[in-house]
Amino acid sequence: MTRAVFTRSGGLLTGFSVTGHCTADGGDEAGRIACAAVSSAAYMTANTLTEIIGAAADIQVDEAEGAMRLAVTSDPAPCQALLEGFLLHMQQLARMYEQQIEVHAEVR
C-alpha cells in the first residue's frame, strides 16, 4: 500500500511524504497502474515546485523504499496551488484505488 501524508503549518501546505508500493506482486495490474500514477504526480510536483516556481525544498527519494519526502524550506505561499492540486489528485487516486493508496493530512 502507498501512503501519502501532507503537512500543513499555519493553514498552508508545507510538504508531503509518499511511501510504500501499490503492488502486491508482479501480477497486480491495478497496483502497477496506481504506482505509476502516484510516482509521476509526485515527481511532477517536486520538479514544478523547484524548477518552475523556484521554491526551495528539501527533497529525499529512496527508490528501494518507494519513498519521496518533500518539505518546502522557503515561503510556502507561492506553492499552494500546486500542493493543493497534488493533494486533490492523490485523494482522487485513493478513491479509485482504495486497496492501494491512502491519503492523510497533518497539521504542525
Biopython code that builds the backbone (N, CA, C, O; Angstrom):
import numpy as np
from Bio.PDB.StructureBuilder import StructureBuilder

atoms = [
    (1, "MET", "N", (0.844, -1.178, 0.000)),
    (1, "MET", "CA", (0.000, 0.000, 0.000)),
    (1, "MET", "C", (0.887, 1.238, 0.000)),
    (1, "MET", "O", (1.930, 1.273, 0.653)),
    (2, "THR", "N", (0.461, 2.240, -0.733)),
    (2, "THR", "CA", (1.144, 3.535, -0.743)),
    (2, "THR", "C", (0.401, 4.472, 0.188)),
    (2, "THR", "O", (-0.828, 4.546, 0.175)),
    (3, "ARG", "N", (1.169, 5.184, 0.994)),
    (3, "ARG", "CA", (0.590, 6.134, 1.947)),
    (3, "ARG", "C", (1.141, 7.521, 1.634)),
    (3, "ARG", "O", (2.355, 7.716, 1.568)),
    (4, "ALA", "N", (0.242, 8.477, 1.443)),
    (4, "ALA", "CA", (0.633, 9.865, 1.210)),
    (4, "ALA", "C", (0.191, 10.681, 2.419)),
    (4, "ALA", "O", (-0.973, 10.650, 2.818)),
    (5, "VAL", "N", (1.141, 11.410, 2.993)),
    (5, "VAL", "CA", (0.851, 12.262, 4.146)),
    (5, "VAL", "C", (1.254, 13.680, 3.772)),
    (5, "VAL", "O", (2.397, 13.932, 3.391)),
    (6, "PHE", "N", (0.312, 14.599, 3.884)),
    (6, "PHE", "CA", (0.541, 16.006, 3.577)),
    (6, "PHE", "C", (0.631, 16.782, 4.881)),
    (6, "PHE", "O", (-0.130, 16.523, 5.814)),
    (7, "THR", "N", (1.561, 17.738, 4.951)),
    (7, "THR", "CA", (1.736, 18.539, 6.159)),
    (7, "THR", "C", (1.303, 19.978, 5.914)),
    (7, "THR", "O", (1.539, 20.552, 4.851)),
    (8, "ARG", "N", (0.664, 20.540, 6.933)),
    (8, "ARG", "CA", (0.235, 21.942, 6.918)),
    (8, "ARG", "C", (0.812, 22.642, 8.130)),
    (8, "ARG", "O", (0.975, 22.055, 9.200)),
    (9, "SER", "N", (1.114, 23.910, 7.933)),
    (9, "SER", "CA", (1.556, 24.767, 9.033)),
    (9, "SER", "C", (0.960, 26.144, 8.787)),
    (9, "SER", "O", (1.114, 26.710, 7.704)),
    (10, "GLY", "N", (0.286, 26.676, 9.787)),
    (10, "GLY", "CA", (-0.333, 27.985, 9.622)),
    (10, "GLY", "C", (-1.356, 28.015, 8.509)),
    (10, "GLY", "O", (-1.550, 29.051, 7.872)),
    (11, "GLY", "N", (-2.016, 26.889, 8.263)),
    (11, "GLY", "CA", (-3.025, 26.813, 7.224)),
    (11, "GLY", "C", (-2.482, 26.551, 5.822)),
    (11, "GLY", "O", (-3.259, 26.347, 4.889)),
    (12, "LEU", "N", (-1.162, 26.553, 5.662)),
    (12, "LEU", "CA", (-0.547, 26.347, 4.344)),
    (12, "LEU", "C", (0.062, 24.954, 4.243)),
    (12, "LEU", "O", (0.652, 24.452, 5.200)),
    (13, "LEU", "N", (-0.086, 24.340, 3.079)),
    (13, "LEU", "CA", (0.616, 23.084, 2.841)),
    (13, "LEU", "C", (2.112, 23.370, 2.769)),
    (13, "LEU", "O", (2.543, 24.311, 2.103)),
    (14, "THR", "N", (2.891, 22.554, 3.459)),
    (14, "THR", "CA", (4.338, 22.765, 3.512)),
    (14, "THR", "C", (5.136, 21.574, 2.986)),
    (14, "THR", "O", (6.361, 21.642, 2.891)),
    (15, "GLY", "N", (4.452, 20.491, 2.645)),
    (15, "GLY", "CA", (5.175, 19.354, 2.110)),
    (15, "GLY", "C", (4.348, 18.091, 2.106)),
    (15, "GLY", "O", (3.161, 18.096, 2.431)),
    (16, "PHE", "N", (5.007, 17.001, 1.728)),
    (16, "PHE", "CA", (4.340, 15.703, 1.679)),
    (16, "PHE", "C", (5.369, 14.594, 1.791)),
    (16, "PHE", "O", (6.566, 14.791, 1.580)),
    (17, "SER", "N", (4.854, 13.422, 2.132)),
    (17, "SER", "CA", (5.636, 12.197, 2.161)),
    (17, "SER", "C", (4.806, 11.127, 1.471)),
    (17, "SER", "O", (3.647, 10.910, 1.825)),
    (18, "VAL", "N", (5.394, 10.459, 0.487)),
    (18, "VAL", "CA", (4.731, 9.355, -0.203)),
    (18, "VAL", "C", (5.618, 8.144, 0.017)),
    (18, "VAL", "O", (6.787, 8.146, -0.369)),
    (19, "THR", "N", (5.062, 7.100, 0.642)),
    (19, "THR", "CA", (5.855, 5.915, 0.961)),
    (19, "THR", "C", (5.107, 4.646, 0.600)),
    (19, "THR", "O", (3.876, 4.606, 0.610)),
    (20, "GLY", "N", (5.868, 3.615, 0.284)),
    (20, "GLY", "CA", (5.303, 2.300, 0.028)),
    (20, "GLY", "C", (5.046, 2.043, -1.438)),
    (20, "GLY", "O", (5.096, 2.943, -2.277)),
    (21, "HIS", "N", (4.772, 0.794, -1.712)),
    (21, "HIS", "CA", (4.490, 0.354, -3.074)),
    (21, "HIS", "C", (3.030, -0.066, -3.182)),
    (21, "HIS", "O", (2.487, -0.682, -2.265)),
    (22, "CYS", "N", (2.405, 0.260, -4.284)),
    (22, "CYS", "CA", (0.988, -0.067, -4.512)),
    (22, "CYS", "C", (0.786, -1.518, -4.897)),
    (22, "CYS", "O", (-0.323, -2.037, -4.769)),
    (23, "THR", "N", (1.826, -2.184, -5.366)),
    (23, "THR", "CA", (1.672, -3.523, -5.922)),
    (23, "THR", "C", (1.818, -4.596, -4.848)),
    (23, "THR", "O", (2.697, -4.537, -3.989)),
    (24, "ALA", "N", (0.932, -5.568, -4.932)),
    (24, "ALA", "CA", (1.017, -6.718, -4.029)),
    (24, "ALA", "C", (2.048, -7.713, -4.570)),
    (24, "ALA", "O", (2.771, -8.353, -3.807)),
    (25, "ASP", "N", (2.102, -7.830, -5.912)),
    (25, "ASP", "CA", (3.050, -8.727, -6.567)),
    (25, "ASP", "C", (3.170, -8.318, -8.034)),
    (25, "ASP", "O", (2.515, -7.373, -8.471)),
    (26, "GLY", "N", (3.994, -9.017, -8.784)),
    (26, "GLY", "CA", (4.235, -8.680, -10.180)),
    (26, "GLY", "C", (3.005, -8.771, -11.074)),
    (26, "GLY", "O", (2.970, -8.147, -12.135)),
    (27, "GLY", "N", (1.998, -9.536, -10.668)),
    (27, "GLY", "CA", (0.799, -9.683, -11.474)),
    (27, "GLY", "C", (-0.310, -8.709, -11.106)),
    (27, "GLY", "O", (-1.419, -8.806, -11.631)),
    (28, "ASP", "N", (-0.026, -7.787, -10.224)),
    (28, "ASP", "CA", (-1.022, -6.830, -9.729)),
    (28, "ASP", "C", (-1.127, -5.638, -10.679)),
    (28, "ASP", "O", (-0.468, -4.617, -10.486)),
    (29, "GLU", "N", (-1.969, -5.784, -11.711)),
    (29, "GLU", "CA", (-2.096, -4.746, -12.739)),
    (29, "GLU", "C", (-2.607, -3.429, -12.160)),
    (29, "GLU", "O", (-2.066, -2.373, -12.488)),
    (30, "ALA", "N", (-3.632, -3.460, -11.312)),
    (30, "ALA", "CA", (-4.164, -2.231, -10.713)),
    (30, "ALA", "C", (-3.094, -1.553, -9.856)),
    (30, "ALA", "O", (-2.982, -0.328, -9.858)),
    (31, "GLY", "N", (-2.322, -2.332, -9.136)),
    (31, "GLY", "CA", (-1.253, -1.777, -8.313)),
    (31, "GLY", "C", (-0.175, -1.106, -9.141)),
    (31, "GLY", "O", (0.335, -0.053, -8.759)),
    (32, "ARG", "N", (0.180, -1.707, -10.277)),
    (32, "ARG", "CA", (1.191, -1.107, -11.150)),
    (32, "ARG", "C", (0.698, 0.207, -11.734)),
    (32, "ARG", "O", (1.460, 1.169, -11.827)),
    (33, "ILE", "N", (-0.572, 0.255, -12.130)),
    (33, "ILE", "CA", (-1.141, 1.493, -12.675)),
    (33, "ILE", "C", (-1.172, 2.573, -11.593)),
    (33, "ILE", "O", (-0.777, 3.712, -11.842)),
    (34, "ALA", "N", (-1.637, 2.223, -10.401)),
    (34, "ALA", "CA", (-1.700, 3.185, -9.293)),
    (34, "ALA", "C", (-0.305, 3.684, -8.935)),
    (34, "ALA", "O", (-0.118, 4.879, -8.709)),
    (35, "CYS", "N", (0.669, 2.790, -8.881)),
    (35, "CYS", "CA", (2.034, 3.167, -8.525)),
    (35, "CYS", "C", (2.617, 4.137, -9.557)),
    (35, "CYS", "O", (3.273, 5.113, -9.193)),
    (36, "ALA", "N", (2.382, 3.870, -10.822)),
    (36, "ALA", "CA", (2.876, 4.764, -11.877)),
    (36, "ALA", "C", (2.225, 6.138, -11.770)),
    (36, "ALA", "O", (2.893, 7.157, -11.950)),
    (37, "ALA", "N", (0.934, 6.173, -11.481)),
    (37, "ALA", "CA", (0.229, 7.452, -11.354)),
    (37, "ALA", "C", (0.767, 8.256, -10.183)),
    (37, "ALA", "O", (0.995, 9.459, -10.310)),
    (38, "VAL", "N", (0.972, 7.609, -9.051)),
    (38, "VAL", "CA", (1.496, 8.287, -7.860)),
    (38, "VAL", "C", (2.909, 8.799, -8.117)),
    (38, "VAL", "O", (3.212, 9.957, -7.831)),
    (39, "SER", "N", (3.762, 7.952, -8.648)),
    (39, "SER", "CA", (5.154, 8.346, -8.901)),
    (39, "SER", "C", (5.231, 9.525, -9.865)),
    (39, "SER", "O", (5.948, 10.493, -9.611)),
    (40, "SER", "N", (4.503, 9.444, -10.954)),
    (40, "SER", "CA", (4.516, 10.510, -11.940)),
    (40, "SER", "C", (4.048, 11.826, -11.336)),
    (40, "SER", "O", (4.671, 12.865, -11.553)),
    (41, "ALA", "N", (2.968, 11.790, -10.589)),
    (41, "ALA", "CA", (2.422, 13.014, -9.985)),
    (41, "ALA", "C", (3.375, 13.592, -8.938)),
    (41, "ALA", "O", (3.529, 14.810, -8.853)),
    (42, "ALA", "N", (4.009, 12.743, -8.148)),
    (42, "ALA", "CA", (4.935, 13.223, -7.115)),
    (42, "ALA", "C", (6.160, 13.883, -7.750)),
    (42, "ALA", "O", (6.583, 14.954, -7.314)),
    (43, "TYR", "N", (6.730, 13.248, -8.776)),
    (43, "TYR", "CA", (7.890, 13.841, -9.450)),
    (43, "TYR", "C", (7.526, 15.132, -10.173)),
    (43, "TYR", "O", (8.302, 16.088, -10.165)),
    (44, "MET", "N", (6.342, 15.165, -10.804)),
    (44, "MET", "CA", (5.907, 16.383, -11.474)),
    (44, "MET", "C", (5.740, 17.509, -10.459)),
    (44, "MET", "O", (6.106, 18.651, -10.735)),
    (45, "THR", "N", (5.196, 17.199, -9.300)),
    (45, "THR", "CA", (5.012, 18.205, -8.257)),
    (45, "THR", "C", (6.358, 18.723, -7.768)),
    (45, "THR", "O", (6.555, 19.934, -7.673)),
    (46, "ALA", "N", (7.280, 17.829, -7.460)),
    (46, "ALA", "CA", (8.597, 18.238, -6.970)),
    (46, "ALA", "C", (9.345, 19.066, -8.013)),
    (46, "ALA", "O", (9.935, 20.093, -7.678)),
    (47, "ASN", "N", (9.325, 18.632, -9.265)),
    (47, "ASN", "CA", (10.042, 19.354, -10.313)),
    (47, "ASN", "C", (9.420, 20.713, -10.596)),
    (47, "ASN", "O", (10.143, 21.691, -10.785)),
    (48, "THR", "N", (8.110, 20.794, -10.629)),
    (48, "THR", "CA", (7.440, 22.071, -10.880)),
    (48, "THR", "C", (7.689, 23.037, -9.728)),
    (48, "THR", "O", (7.928, 24.225, -9.945)),
    (49, "LEU", "N", (7.632, 22.526, -8.513)),
    (49, "LEU", "CA", (7.854, 23.361, -7.337)),
    (49, "LEU", "C", (9.249, 23.987, -7.349)),
    (49, "LEU", "O", (9.396, 25.180, -7.084)),
    (50, "THR", "N", (10.262, 23.196, -7.652)),
    (50, "THR", "CA", (11.637, 23.706, -7.595)),
    (50, "THR", "C", (12.087, 24.377, -8.884)),
    (50, "THR", "O", (12.751, 25.412, -8.835)),
    (51, "GLU", "N", (11.744, 23.816, -10.024)),
    (51, "GLU", "CA", (12.278, 24.316, -11.293)),
    (51, "GLU", "C", (11.422, 25.392, -11.956)),
    (51, "GLU", "O", (11.956, 26.245, -12.665)),
    (52, "ILE", "N", (10.128, 25.373, -11.745)),
    (52, "ILE", "CA", (9.233, 26.344, -12.375)),
    (52, "ILE", "C", (8.870, 27.458, -11.397)),
    (52, "ILE", "O", (9.021, 28.639, -11.711)),
    (53, "ILE", "N", (8.390, 27.080, -10.209)),
    (53, "ILE", "CA", (8.038, 28.084, -9.199)),
    (53, "ILE", "C", (9.296, 28.694, -8.586)),
    (53, "ILE", "O", (9.303, 29.867, -8.215)),
    (54, "GLY", "N", (10.348, 27.904, -8.482)),
    (54, "GLY", "CA", (11.608, 28.388, -7.923)),
    (54, "GLY", "C", (11.667, 28.334, -6.409)),
    (54, "GLY", "O", (12.486, 29.016, -5.793)),
    (55, "ALA", "N", (10.805, 27.527, -5.804)),
    (55, "ALA", "CA", (10.815, 27.384, -4.346)),
    (55, "ALA", "C", (11.990, 26.511, -3.908)),
    (55, "ALA", "O", (12.445, 25.634, -4.642)),
    (56, "ALA", "N", (12.460, 26.773, -2.713)),
    (56, "ALA", "CA", (13.489, 25.917, -2.119)),
    (56, "ALA", "C", (12.790, 24.794, -1.370)),
    (56, "ALA", "O", (11.785, 25.011, -0.694)),
    (57, "ALA", "N", (13.338, 23.592, -1.500)),
    (57, "ALA", "CA", (12.728, 22.445, -0.832)),
    (57, "ALA", "C", (13.777, 21.400, -0.518)),
    (57, "ALA", "O", (14.749, 21.224, -1.252)),
    (58, "ASP", "N", (13.560, 20.713, 0.584)),
    (58, "ASP", "CA", (14.364, 19.549, 0.939)),
    (58, "ASP", "C", (13.621, 18.350, 0.357)),
    (58, "ASP", "O", (12.501, 18.052, 0.771)),
    (59, "ILE", "N", (14.239, 17.664, -0.599)),
    (59, "ILE", "CA", (13.601, 16.524, -1.258)),
    (59, "ILE", "C", (14.479, 15.300, -1.055)),
    (59, "ILE", "O", (15.678, 15.322, -1.334)),
    (60, "GLN", "N", (13.862, 14.232, -0.564)),
    (60, "GLN", "CA", (14.568, 12.975, -0.356)),
    (60, "GLN", "C", (13.819, 11.875, -1.101)),
    (60, "GLN", "O", (12.598, 11.759, -0.991)),
    (61, "VAL", "N", (14.558, 11.072, -1.857)),
    (61, "VAL", "CA", (13.960, 9.969, -2.607)),
    (61, "VAL", "C", (14.702, 8.692, -2.241)),
    (61, "VAL", "O", (15.932, 8.658, -2.217)),
    (62, "ASP", "N", (13.939, 7.643, -1.957)),
    (62, "ASP", "CA", (14.501, 6.324, -1.682)),
    (62, "ASP", "C", (13.753, 5.333, -2.563)),
    (62, "ASP", "O", (12.659, 4.884, -2.220)),
    (63, "GLU", "N", (14.352, 4.995, -3.700)),
    (63, "GLU", "CA", (13.701, 4.117, -4.673)),
    (63, "GLU", "C", (13.392, 2.749, -4.078)),
    (63, "GLU", "O", (12.321, 2.197, -4.334)),
    (64, "ALA", "N", (14.310, 2.188, -3.285)),
    (64, "ALA", "CA", (14.097, 0.862, -2.717)),
    (64, "ALA", "C", (12.885, 0.844, -1.789)),
    (64, "ALA", "O", (12.116, -0.117, -1.771)),
    (65, "GLU", "N", (12.728, 1.909, -1.028)),
    (65, "GLU", "CA", (11.601, 2.020, -0.092)),
    (65, "GLU", "C", (10.334, 2.473, -0.814)),
    (65, "GLU", "O", (9.232, 2.342, -0.281)),
    (66, "GLY", "N", (10.488, 3.000, -2.011)),
    (66, "GLY", "CA", (9.345, 3.571, -2.725)),
    (66, "GLY", "C", (8.885, 4.830, -2.032)),
    (66, "GLY", "O", (7.697, 4.999, -1.757)),
    (67, "ALA", "N", (9.837, 5.727, -1.744)),
    (67, "ALA", "CA", (9.504, 6.901, -0.941)),
    (67, "ALA", "C", (10.014, 8.200, -1.545)),
    (67, "ALA", "O", (11.096, 8.253, -2.131)),
    (68, "MET", "N", (9.207, 9.250, -1.388)),
    (68, "MET", "CA", (9.623, 10.611, -1.681)),
    (68, "MET", "C", (9.104, 11.474, -0.547)),
    (68, "MET", "O", (7.934, 11.400, -0.170)),
    (69, "ARG", "N", (10.000, 12.297, -0.011)),
    (69, "ARG", "CA", (9.630, 13.254, 1.021)),
    (69, "ARG", "C", (10.030, 14.638, 0.540)),
    (69, "ARG", "O", (11.157, 14.842, 0.087)),
    (70, "LEU", "N", (9.113, 15.583, 0.638)),
    (70, "LEU", "CA", (9.377, 16.941, 0.203)),
    (70, "LEU", "C", (8.916, 17.891, 1.295)),
    (70, "LEU", "O", (7.790, 17.798, 1.783)),
    (71, "ALA", "N", (9.802, 18.807, 1.670)),
    (71, "ALA", "CA", (9.468, 19.853, 2.635)),
    (71, "ALA", "C", (9.898, 21.183, 2.038)),
    (71, "ALA", "O", (11.074, 21.380, 1.732)),
    (72, "VAL", "N", (8.948, 22.093, 1.873)),
    (72, "VAL", "CA", (9.258, 23.426, 1.353)),
    (72, "VAL", "C", (10.057, 24.158, 2.428)),
    (72, "VAL", "O", (9.626, 24.244, 3.578)),
    (73, "THR", "N", (11.222, 24.686, 2.050)),
    (73, "THR", "CA", (12.080, 25.386, 3.009)),
    (73, "THR", "C", (12.075, 26.899, 2.800)),
    (73, "THR", "O", (12.677, 27.639, 3.578)),
    (74, "SER", "N", (11.401, 27.352, 1.755)),
    (74, "SER", "CA", (11.218, 28.785, 1.527)),
    (74, "SER", "C", (9.757, 29.120, 1.831)),
    (74, "SER", "O", (9.031, 28.281, 2.365)),
    (75, "ASP", "N", (9.330, 30.306, 1.505)),
    (75, "ASP", "CA", (7.937, 30.715, 1.717)),
    (75, "ASP", "C", (7.012, 29.741, 0.974)),
    (75, "ASP", "O", (7.106, 29.622, -0.247)),
    (76, "PRO", "N", (6.123, 29.045, 1.690)),
    (76, "PRO", "CA", (5.257, 28.079, 1.021)),
    (76, "PRO", "C", (4.072, 28.698, 0.274)),
    (76, "PRO", "O", (3.392, 27.996, -0.476)),
    (77, "ALA", "N", (3.812, 29.985, 0.462)),
    (77, "ALA", "CA", (2.637, 30.616, -0.151)),
    (77, "ALA", "C", (2.593, 30.453, -1.678)),
    (77, "ALA", "O", (1.535, 30.120, -2.211)),
    (78, "PRO", "N", (3.699, 30.675, -2.398)),
    (78, "PRO", "CA", (3.639, 30.528, -3.861)),
    (78, "PRO", "C", (3.414, 29.088, -4.340)),
    (78, "PRO", "O", (3.141, 28.857, -5.518)),
    (79, "CYS", "N", (3.529, 28.136, -3.431)),
    (79, "CYS", "CA", (3.428, 26.718, -3.781)),
    (79, "CYS", "C", (2.032, 26.144, -3.551)),
    (79, "CYS", "O", (1.790, 24.977, -3.860)),
    (80, "GLN", "N", (1.116, 26.938, -3.017)),
    (80, "GLN", "CA", (-0.170, 26.398, -2.576)),
    (80, "GLN", "C", (-1.010, 25.787, -3.682)),
    (80, "GLN", "O", (-1.549, 24.696, -3.499)),
    (81, "ALA", "N", (-1.140, 26.440, -4.806)),
    (81, "ALA", "CA", (-1.973, 25.878, -5.882)),
    (81, "ALA", "C", (-1.437, 24.517, -6.316)),
    (81, "ALA", "O", (-2.204, 23.575, -6.515)),
    (82, "LEU", "N", (-0.135, 24.421, -6.458)),
    (82, "LEU", "CA", (0.470, 23.161, -6.876)),
    (82, "LEU", "C", (0.284, 22.083, -5.813)),
    (82, "LEU", "O", (-0.139, 20.973, -6.135)),
    (83, "LEU", "N", (0.588, 22.386, -4.557)),
    (83, "LEU", "CA", (0.456, 21.393, -3.495)),
    (83, "LEU", "C", (-0.990, 20.999, -3.258)),
    (83, "LEU", "O", (-1.276, 19.825, -3.022)),
    (84, "GLU", "N", (-1.913, 21.958, -3.316)),
    (84, "GLU", "CA", (-3.341, 21.636, -3.170)),
    (84, "GLU", "C", (-3.801, 20.768, -4.339)),
    (84, "GLU", "O", (-4.605, 19.855, -4.153)),
    (85, "GLY", "N", (-3.300, 21.044, -5.533)),
    (85, "GLY", "CA", (-3.634, 20.226, -6.699)),
    (85, "GLY", "C", (-3.119, 18.806, -6.549)),
    (85, "GLY", "O", (-3.810, 17.850, -6.902)),
    (86, "PHE", "N", (-1.904, 18.665, -6.025)),
    (86, "PHE", "CA", (-1.353, 17.324, -5.803)),
    (86, "PHE", "C", (-2.156, 16.588, -4.736)),
    (86, "PHE", "O", (-2.425, 15.396, -4.883)),
    (87, "LEU", "N", (-2.543, 17.277, -3.665)),
    (87, "LEU", "CA", (-3.375, 16.669, -2.633)),
    (87, "LEU", "C", (-4.704, 16.195, -3.231)),
    (87, "LEU", "O", (-5.123, 15.065, -2.983)),
    (88, "LEU", "N", (-5.354, 17.030, -3.999)),
    (88, "LEU", "CA", (-6.616, 16.659, -4.632)),
    (88, "LEU", "C", (-6.429, 15.452, -5.556)),
    (88, "LEU", "O", (-7.238, 14.523, -5.550)),
    (89, "HIS", "N", (-5.366, 15.478, -6.339)),
    (89, "HIS", "CA", (-5.072, 14.365, -7.250)),
    (89, "HIS", "C", (-4.897, 13.065, -6.464)),
    (89, "HIS", "O", (-5.432, 12.025, -6.848)),
    (90, "MET", "N", (-4.150, 13.127, -5.369)),
    (90, "MET", "CA", (-3.918, 11.933, -4.555)),
    (90, "MET", "C", (-5.218, 11.446, -3.908)),
    (90, "MET", "O", (-5.445, 10.239, -3.822)),
    (91, "GLN", "N", (-6.066, 12.360, -3.456)),
    (91, "GLN", "CA", (-7.353, 11.962, -2.873)),
    (91, "GLN", "C", (-8.222, 11.259, -3.914)),
    (91, "GLN", "O", (-8.896, 10.276, -3.605)),
    (92, "GLN", "N", (-8.206, 11.760, -5.134)),
    (92, "GLN", "CA", (-8.990, 11.125, -6.191)),
    (92, "GLN", "C", (-8.422, 9.755, -6.567)),
    (92, "GLN", "O", (-9.174, 8.810, -6.802)),
    (93, "LEU", "N", (-7.095, 9.653, -6.621)),
    (93, "LEU", "CA", (-6.483, 8.349, -6.878)),
    (93, "LEU", "C", (-6.823, 7.364, -5.764)),
    (93, "LEU", "O", (-7.067, 6.188, -6.033)),
    (94, "ALA", "N", (-6.841, 7.832, -4.517)),
    (94, "ALA", "CA", (-7.165, 6.963, -3.382)),
    (94, "ALA", "C", (-8.604, 6.449, -3.475)),
    (94, "ALA", "O", (-8.888, 5.327, -3.058)),
    (95, "ARG", "N", (-9.505, 7.258, -4.016)),
    (95, "ARG", "CA", (-10.887, 6.796, -4.212)),
    (95, "ARG", "C", (-10.951, 5.741, -5.330)),
    (95, "ARG", "O", (-11.719, 4.783, -5.246)),
    (96, "MET", "N", (-10.142, 5.928, -6.364)),
    (96, "MET", "CA", (-10.130, 4.980, -7.479)),
    (96, "MET", "C", (-9.423, 3.668, -7.124)),
    (96, "MET", "O", (-9.815, 2.590, -7.571)),
    (97, "TYR", "N", (-8.377, 3.791, -6.312)),
    (97, "TYR", "CA", (-7.540, 2.637, -5.954)),
    (97, "TYR", "C", (-7.489, 2.507, -4.434)),
    (97, "TYR", "O", (-6.420, 2.612, -3.834)),
    (98, "GLU", "N", (-8.637, 2.280, -3.819)),
    (98, "GLU", "CA", (-8.717, 2.293, -2.360)),
    (98, "GLU", "C", (-7.959, 1.148, -1.703)),
    (98, "GLU", "O", (-7.637, 1.231, -0.517)),
    (99, "GLN", "N", (-7.670, 0.094, -2.432)),
    (99, "GLN", "CA", (-6.878, -1.005, -1.877)),
    (99, "GLN", "C", (-5.372, -0.735, -1.971)),
    (99, "GLN", "O", (-4.572, -1.425, -1.340)),
    (100, "GLN", "N", (-4.993, 0.271, -2.761)),
    (100, "GLN", "CA", (-3.578, 0.534, -2.995)),
    (100, "GLN", "C", (-3.061, 1.844, -2.401)),
    (100, "GLN", "O", (-1.864, 1.964, -2.143)),
    (101, "ILE", "N", (-3.944, 2.836, -2.177)),
    (101, "ILE", "CA", (-3.491, 4.177, -1.784)),
    (101, "ILE", "C", (-4.328, 4.709, -0.619)),
    (101, "ILE", "O", (-5.550, 4.558, -0.596)),
    (102, "GLU", "N", (-3.652, 5.331, 0.343)),
    (102, "GLU", "CA", (-4.349, 6.063, 1.399)),
    (102, "GLU", "C", (-3.697, 7.429, 1.548)),
    (102, "GLU", "O", (-2.488, 7.575, 1.370)),
    (103, "VAL", "N", (-4.510, 8.426, 1.876)),
    (103, "VAL", "CA", (-4.051, 9.815, 1.957)),
    (103, "VAL", "C", (-4.435, 10.388, 3.321)),
    (103, "VAL", "O", (-5.553, 10.196, 3.798)),
    (104, "HIS", "N", (-3.484, 11.096, 3.938)),
    (104, "HIS", "CA", (-3.717, 11.720, 5.249)),
    (104, "HIS", "C", (-3.160, 13.137, 5.227)),
    (104, "HIS", "O", (-2.246, 13.444, 4.461)),
    (105, "ALA", "N", (-3.715, 13.988, 6.069)),
    (105, "ALA", "CA", (-3.205, 15.352, 6.218)),
    (105, "ALA", "C", (-2.894, 15.570, 7.692)),
    (105, "ALA", "O", (-3.656, 15.159, 8.566)),
    (106, "GLU", "N", (-1.771, 16.217, 7.955)),
    (106, "GLU", "CA", (-1.342, 16.524, 9.324)),
    (106, "GLU", "C", (-1.181, 18.027, 9.469)),
    (106, "GLU", "O", (-0.806, 18.712, 8.517)),
    (107, "VAL", "N", (-1.458, 18.530, 10.639)),
    (107, "VAL", "CA", (-1.243, 19.939, 10.932)),
    (107, "VAL", "C", (-0.093, 20.015, 11.924)),
    (107, "VAL", "O", (-0.081, 19.325, 12.943)),
    (108, "ARG", "N", (0.886, 20.881, 11.599)),
    (108, "ARG", "CA", (2.040, 21.037, 12.508)),
    (108, "ARG", "C", (2.088, 22.442, 13.014)),
    (108, "ARG", "O", (2.978, 22.788, 13.791)),
]
sb = StructureBuilder()
sb.init_structure("model")
sb.init_model(0)
sb.init_chain("A")
sb.init_seg("    ")
for serial, (resi, resn, name, xyz) in enumerate(atoms, 1):
    if name == "N":
        sb.init_residue(resn, " ", resi, " ")
    sb.init_atom(name, np.array(xyz, "f"), 0.0, 1.0, " ", f" {name:<3s}", serial, name[0])
structure = sb.get_structure()
